[in-house]
Amino acid sequence: MNPSNPSTPLVQLQHLSFGYDARVILDGINLTIPRGKVTALMGASGGGKTTILRLIGGQIKAQQGQMLFDGQDVTPMTQPELYTVRRRMGMLFQFGALFADLDVFENVAFPLREHTDLPEALIRDVVLMKLNAVGLRGARSLMPSDLSGGMARRVALARAIALDPELVMYDEPFAGLDPISLGTAARLIRELNDTMGLTSIFVSHDLEQTFAIADQVIILANGKIATQGTPDEVRHSTDPLVYQYVNALPDGPVHFHYPGPTVAQDFGLEVTP
């Protein structure tokens, strides 16, 4: 793969479609992730947010269209080519996904041991620097079972940036966190993006924290992009679906009741003329 070209968007989805059997998840969407920015993917559950992260990483393949990373289509890549691309990406899985039998230090050291030939002394320095960046250098000897949810998420973030990636993807980094840990996680995403010169994409349902740290917000619905723009632009959108989502309304274009027979039909209350 060619070196990163600043004039080329780091991530582009072009006329991309993906689904499972007859269920369409993404329907011909076009999407650009700007370099050096924090982009949030939002929308109702099942709308394709995590699917986009998997498409970027090549875990699943586009059925139509292109998934471009630094100008190169990920879809037709061979396994060795994908491994090369993935070294330029970091991934924070939902709830961290730490290795339960490895301590904090070894969890962060894992990608360095797997993908580099660095000497042990240098691996130690890199691991401690990454742990220091997330405020957990002193927790290097703890096991994952000793960590709180917020601490586990921060260790996972240190592991995600161990190889100094260009792109970091976060799958619901705020899920299940208390207010203090949530605020810490949000601040880390913003600070690490800016200080390390990263491009960040995160999936979230937390409106307050998302609007506080994102440069661009994209709301997905019904296989399409319902809206995209700055947090302020999205917050003031007049689109009915976006308005319902941003204001947490229980009913609207996304209905509270799943489609089915009427109540009268189900309870035999229909009046026959």
C-alpha positions in Angstrom: 0.0 0.0 0.0 1.2 3.5 -0.8 2.1 5.8 2.1 -0.6 8.0 3.4 -1.5 10.9 1.1 -2.8 14.0 2.9 -4.8 15.0 -0.1 -6.8 11.8 -0.1 -9.5 11.2 2.5 -8.5 8.5 4.9 -11.8 6.7 4.7 -14.4 6.8 2.0 -17.5 4.7 1.4 -18.7 5.0 -2.2 -22.1 3.8 -3.2 -21.7 1.0 -0.6 -24.3 -1.6 0.1 -24.4 -4.4 2.6 -27.0 -6.6 4.2 -27.7 -10.0 5.7 -29.8 -12.2 3.4 -32.9 -10.1 2.6 -32.2 -7.5 5.3 -30.5 -4.4 4.0 -28.3 -2.7 6.5 -26.6 -0.1 4.3 -28.1 0.9 1.0 -25.8 2.7 -1.4 -24.3 5.1 1.0 -21.6 7.7 0.3 -19.5 8.8 3.3 -16.2 10.6 3.8 -14.2 10.6 7.1 -11.9 13.7 7.2 -8.3 13.2 8.3 -7.4 14.5 11.7 -11.0 14.8 12.9 -13.3 13.0 15.3 -16.4 11.6 13.6 -19.3 10.1 15.4 -21.7 7.5 14.0 -25.1 7.6 15.6 -28.6 6.3 15.0 -31.0 3.7 16.3 -29.8 0.2 17.2 -29.3 -2.0 14.1 -28.8 1.0 11.8 -25.4 -0.1 10.6 -23.0 1.9 12.8 -20.8 -1.1 13.9 -21.2 -2.6 10.5 -19.3 0.4 9.0 -16.5 -0.2 11.5 -16.3 -3.8 10.4 -16.3 -2.9 6.7 -13.4 -0.4 7.3 -11.4 -3.1 9.0 -12.2 -5.7 6.3 -14.0 -8.1 8.8 -16.9 -8.1 6.4 -17.0 -7.2 2.7 -19.1 -4.7 0.8 -21.6 -6.4 -1.5 -21.7 -3.4 -3.8 -19.6 -0.2 -4.0 -16.2 0.5 -2.5 -14.7 0.8 0.9 -11.6 2.9 0.5 -8.9 3.3 3.0 -6.3 5.9 2.0 -7.5 5.6 -1.6 -7.3 1.8 -1.7 -10.4 -0.5 -1.9 -10.3 -2.8 1.1 -13.0 -5.2 -0.3 -10.8 -7.2 -2.8 -7.7 -7.3 -0.6 -6.0 -10.6 0.2 -5.4 -11.6 3.8 -1.8 -10.4 3.8 -2.8 -7.1 2.3 -5.5 -6.7 5.0 -3.0 -7.4 7.7 -0.8 -4.6 6.3 -3.8 -2.1 6.3 -4.9 -3.1 9.8 -1.5 -2.2 11.2 -2.5 1.4 10.4 -5.7 1.1 12.4 -6.5 0.7 16.1 -9.8 -0.7 17.4 -11.4 -0.3 20.8 -14.0 -3.0 21.1 -17.1 -2.6 23.1 -16.4 -3.3 26.8 -12.6 -3.5 26.0 -12.2 -7.2 25.0 -9.0 -7.5 27.1 -7.3 -10.9 27.3 -8.4 -12.2 30.7 -5.3 -14.3 31.3 -2.8 -11.4 30.6 -2.1 -8.6 33.0 -2.4 -4.9 31.9 1.1 -4.6 30.7 1.0 -7.7 28.5 -2.4 -6.7 27.1 -0.9 -3.5 25.8 2.3 -5.2 24.7 0.5 -7.9 22.7 0.2 -6.0 19.4 3.8 -4.9 19.7 5.0 -8.5 20.2 2.7 -9.8 17.4 3.5 -7.2 14.7 7.0 -5.9 15.5 10.5 -7.1 16.3 11.2 -4.5 18.9 13.6 -5.4 21.7 12.1 -6.0 25.1 13.5 -2.8 26.6 11.8 -0.7 23.9 8.5 -2.6 24.2 8.6 -1.8 27.9 9.1 1.9 27.2 6.3 2.0 24.6 3.8 0.2 26.8 4.5 2.5 29.8 4.1 5.6 27.5 0.8 4.3 26.2 -0.5 3.5 29.7 0.7 6.9 30.9 -1.3 8.5 28.1 -4.5 6.9 29.5 -3.5 7.5 33.2 -2.9 3.9 34.1 0.9 3.5 34.2 0.6 2.5 37.8 -1.8 -0.3 37.0 0.6 -2.2 34.8 0.6 -5.3 37.0 -3.2 -5.6 37.5 -5.2 -8.3 35.9 -8.4 -7.4 33.9 -10.5 -8.9 36.7 -9.0 -6.3 39.0 -10.1 -3.4 36.9 -13.3 -1.3 36.9 -15.2 -1.0 33.7 -13.8 2.5 33.0 -10.2 1.3 33.7 -10.6 -1.7 31.4 -11.8 0.6 28.6 -8.7 2.8 29.1 -6.3 -0.2 29.0 -8.0 -1.3 25.8 -7.5 2.2 24.4 -3.8 2.0 25.3 -3.6 -1.3 23.4 -5.5 0.2 20.4 -2.8 3.0 20.1 0.2 0.8 20.8 1.3 0.7 17.1 0.7 4.4 16.6 -2.2 3.9 14.1 -3.5 6.6 11.8 -7.1 5.6 12.4 -8.7 4.6 15.7 -12.2 3.2 15.8 -14.3 3.0 18.9 -17.4 0.7 19.2 -19.6 2.3 21.8 -16.8 3.5 24.1 -19.2 5.1 26.6 -21.5 2.1 27.1 -22.0 1.0 30.7 -19.7 3.7 32.2 -20.4 5.9 35.3 -20.5 9.6 34.7 -16.9 10.1 35.8 -15.5 7.3 33.7 -17.7 8.4 30.8 -16.3 11.9 30.9 -12.8 10.6 31.2 -13.3 8.3 28.1 -14.7 11.2 26.1 -11.9 13.5 27.0 -9.3 10.9 26.1 -10.7 10.3 22.7 -10.5 14.0 21.9 -7.1 14.6 23.5 -5.4 11.5 21.9 -6.9 12.4 18.5 -5.4 15.9 18.7 -2.0 15.2 20.4 -1.2 12.1 18.3 -2.6 13.5 15.0 -5.1 10.6 14.7 -8.3 10.3 12.7 -11.0 8.9 15.0 -14.4 7.3 14.4 -16.7 6.3 17.2 -20.1 4.7 17.6 -22.2 6.2 20.3 -25.7 6.7 21.7 -24.6 9.4 24.2 -25.7 12.7 22.8 -24.1 15.0 25.4 -20.6 13.5 25.2 -20.8 13.0 21.5 -21.8 16.5 20.7 -19.1 17.8 23.1 -16.1 16.1 21.4 -17.1 15.3 17.8 -16.1 17.4 14.8 -18.6 15.6 12.5 -21.8 13.7 13.4 -23.4 11.2 11.1 -26.8 9.8 11.9 -27.8 6.6 10.0 -31.4 5.4 9.5 -33.1 3.0 7.2 -29.9 2.0 5.4 -29.2 5.7 4.5 -27.5 8.7 6.0 -30.3 10.7 7.6 -28.0 13.7 8.2 -24.4 14.7 8.7 -22.7 17.8 9.8 -21.2 19.6 12.9 -22.9 18.8 16.2 -24.6 22.2 16.1 -26.0 21.5 12.6 -27.3 18.1 13.6 -28.8 19.5 16.8 -30.8 22.0 14.9 -31.9 19.7 12.0 -35.5 19.9 11.1 -35.6 16.4 9.6 -38.4 14.5 11.6 -36.2 11.4 12.2 -33.2 13.4 13.3 -35.4 15.6 15.5 -36.9 12.5 17.2 -33.4 11.0 17.8 -31.8 14.2 19.1 -34.7 14.9 21.4 -35.1 11.3 22.6 -38.8 11.2 21.6 -40.5 7.8 22.1 -42.5 8.0 19.0 -42.1 9.5 15.5 -40.7 8.2 12.3 -39.2 5.4 14.4 -42.4 3.9 15.9 -42.7 2.7 19.5 -44.9 -0.2 18.4 -43.5 -2.9 16.1 -45.8 -3.3 13.1 -48.5 -5.9 13.6 -52.3 -6.5 14.0 -54.3 -3.8 15.7 -55.1 -4.2 19.4 -58.8 -4.8 18.5 -57.8 -7.6 16.1 -55.5 -9.3 18.6 -58.1 -9.3 21.4 -61.1 -10.2 19.1 -62.8 -6.8 19.6 -63.3 -6.1 15.9 -66.9 -5.2 15.3 -68.4 -7.1 12.3 -70.9 -5.1 10.3 
